């Protein structure tokens, strides 16, 4: 799979927007969490991801076909835009209303693109680590640490002192346990 940068996805979204309009397809909503949002906030040190994860209901079949078409035309994964995270246990139900969705500077005629705010993005990573139990994805751990460091939280003491992010300890005990084991975060 090709690892793509933010600009690659913006280009693909512009093309998808054109195709949605040309095919008289239904407008879509994208609520980006994961790699694309990490790139948007410049949390990822390596600067790439393979997809845009949207915390929304599954797209209709025509839209999925257009997404695949754009992926093939732009050397992206066929599912470069997907709603797979919505299928994870409780993600859509538990996170959908707890995340504030930020409008981006990228505007489209047929796509409503929003990214999770920073607290929401960190919440999604904390939930992914918590739900992963003993074997959460390494990427989620790295992303969470990058996000916390980016906002100035560099150790467990600073996290404990920060009321805005107290939800990590209160709601995601396995994630909090992971963070207590890390001596140096960055």
C-alpha positions in Angstrom: 0.0 0.0 0.0 1.2 3.5 -0.8 1.8 5.8 2.1 0.3 9.1 1.2 0.7 12.7 2.5 -2.1 15.1 3.3 -1.9 16.8 -0.1 -2.4 13.5 -1.8 -5.7 13.0 0.0 -6.9 16.6 -0.6 -6.2 16.0 -4.4 -8.2 12.7 -4.2 -11.1 14.4 -2.3 -11.3 17.1 -5.0 -11.5 14.4 -7.7 -14.1 12.5 -5.7 -16.1 15.7 -5.2 -16.1 16.2 -9.0 -17.2 12.6 -9.6 -20.0 12.8 -7.1 -21.3 15.9 -8.8 -20.9 14.4 -12.3 -22.7 11.2 -11.3 -25.5 13.0 -9.5 -24.6 10.9 -6.5 -25.6 11.6 -2.9 -23.5 14.2 -1.1 -21.3 12.6 1.6 -20.1 13.5 5.1 -16.6 12.7 6.3 -15.7 12.8 10.0 -12.0 12.1 9.9 -10.2 10.4 12.8 -7.0 8.4 12.5 -4.2 9.0 10.2 -5.7 11.8 8.1 -6.5 13.8 11.2 -3.0 13.1 12.6 -1.6 14.6 9.4 -4.0 17.5 9.5 -2.7 18.5 13.0 0.9 17.5 12.0 1.1 14.9 14.8 2.7 12.3 12.7 6.4 12.7 12.5 6.7 10.6 9.3 3.9 12.6 7.6 1.9 9.9 5.9 -1.0 7.4 6.2 -2.7 5.0 3.8 -6.3 6.2 4.3 -9.0 8.5 5.7 -11.0 6.9 8.4 -14.5 8.4 8.7 -16.6 8.0 11.8 -19.8 7.9 9.8 -22.3 5.4 8.6 -21.3 3.3 5.6 -21.4 5.0 2.3 -23.8 3.8 -0.4 -22.6 1.4 -3.1 -22.2 4.1 -5.8 -20.1 6.2 -3.5 -17.9 3.2 -2.6 -17.4 2.6 -6.4 -16.4 6.2 -6.9 -14.0 6.0 -4.0 -12.4 2.9 -5.5 -12.2 4.6 -8.9 -10.4 7.7 -7.4 -8.1 5.4 -5.5 -7.0 3.5 -8.7 -6.6 6.8 -10.6 -4.4 8.3 -7.8 -2.3 5.3 -6.8 -4.1 5.0 -3.5 -5.6 2.0 -1.7 -9.0 1.1 -3.0 -10.4 1.9 0.4 -8.5 5.1 0.9 -11.7 6.6 2.2 -13.6 4.2 4.5 -16.0 4.0 7.4 -14.3 0.9 9.0 -13.8 2.6 12.3 -17.5 3.0 12.7 -17.8 -0.8 12.8 -15.4 -1.1 15.8 -17.1 -1.9 19.0 -18.8 1.3 20.3 -16.8 3.8 18.3 -19.7 5.5 16.5 -22.0 5.2 19.5 -19.5 6.1 22.2 -17.4 8.7 20.3 -19.7 10.3 17.8 -21.3 12.7 20.2 -18.2 13.2 22.4 -16.0 14.6 19.6 -16.2 18.2 18.4 -15.8 18.2 14.6 -13.7 21.0 13.2 -14.3 22.5 9.8 -11.2 22.4 7.6 -9.9 24.9 5.1 -10.7 22.4 2.4 -14.1 23.0 0.9 -16.1 20.9 -1.5 -19.5 21.1 -3.2 -20.6 17.5 -2.4 -18.4 16.5 0.5 -18.8 17.8 4.1 -15.3 17.3 5.5 -14.6 17.7 9.2 -11.8 16.5 11.4 -12.0 15.5 15.1 -10.8 18.3 17.3 -7.5 17.6 19.1 -9.3 16.3 22.3 -11.5 14.1 20.2 -8.6 12.7 18.3 -6.8 11.9 21.5 -10.0 10.4 22.9 -10.3 8.1 19.8 -6.7 6.9 20.2 -7.2 6.3 24.0 -10.4 4.3 23.2 -8.5 2.3 20.5 -5.7 1.4 23.0 -8.2 0.6 25.7 -10.3 -1.6 23.5 -7.2 -3.3 22.1 -6.6 -4.7 25.5 -3.2 -6.4 25.8 -2.4 -6.0 22.1 -3.5 -2.6 20.8 -2.0 -1.5 17.5 1.4 0.1 17.8 0.3 2.9 15.6 -2.4 3.9 18.1 0.2 4.0 20.9 2.6 6.2 18.8 -0.2 8.5 17.7 -1.5 9.0 21.2 1.9 9.8 22.5 2.5 12.2 19.6 -0.8 13.9 20.2 -0.2 14.3 23.9 3.3 15.6 23.4 2.0 18.0 20.7 -0.3 19.6 23.2 2.4 19.8 25.8 1.7 16.8 28.0 5.0 15.0 28.3 4.5 12.6 31.2 1.9 10.9 33.4 2.2 13.7 36.1 1.3 16.4 33.5 -1.6 14.2 32.3 -2.9 13.8 35.8 -2.7 17.5 36.3 -4.7 18.3 33.2 -8.5 18.3 33.8 -9.4 18.5 30.1 -7.8 15.1 29.5 -8.9 13.5 32.8 -11.2 11.3 30.6 -8.2 9.1 29.7 -7.9 7.9 33.3 -11.6 7.9 34.0 -12.8 6.2 30.8 -9.9 4.2 29.4 -8.1 2.4 32.2 -6.0 0.1 30.0 -4.8 3.1 28.0 -4.0 5.0 31.2 -2.0 1.9 32.5 0.0 1.9 29.2 0.8 5.6 29.7 2.0 5.0 33.3 4.5 2.4 32.1 6.2 4.8 29.7 9.1 6.6 31.4 9.9 9.1 28.7 7.2 10.1 26.2 9.2 12.0 23.7 
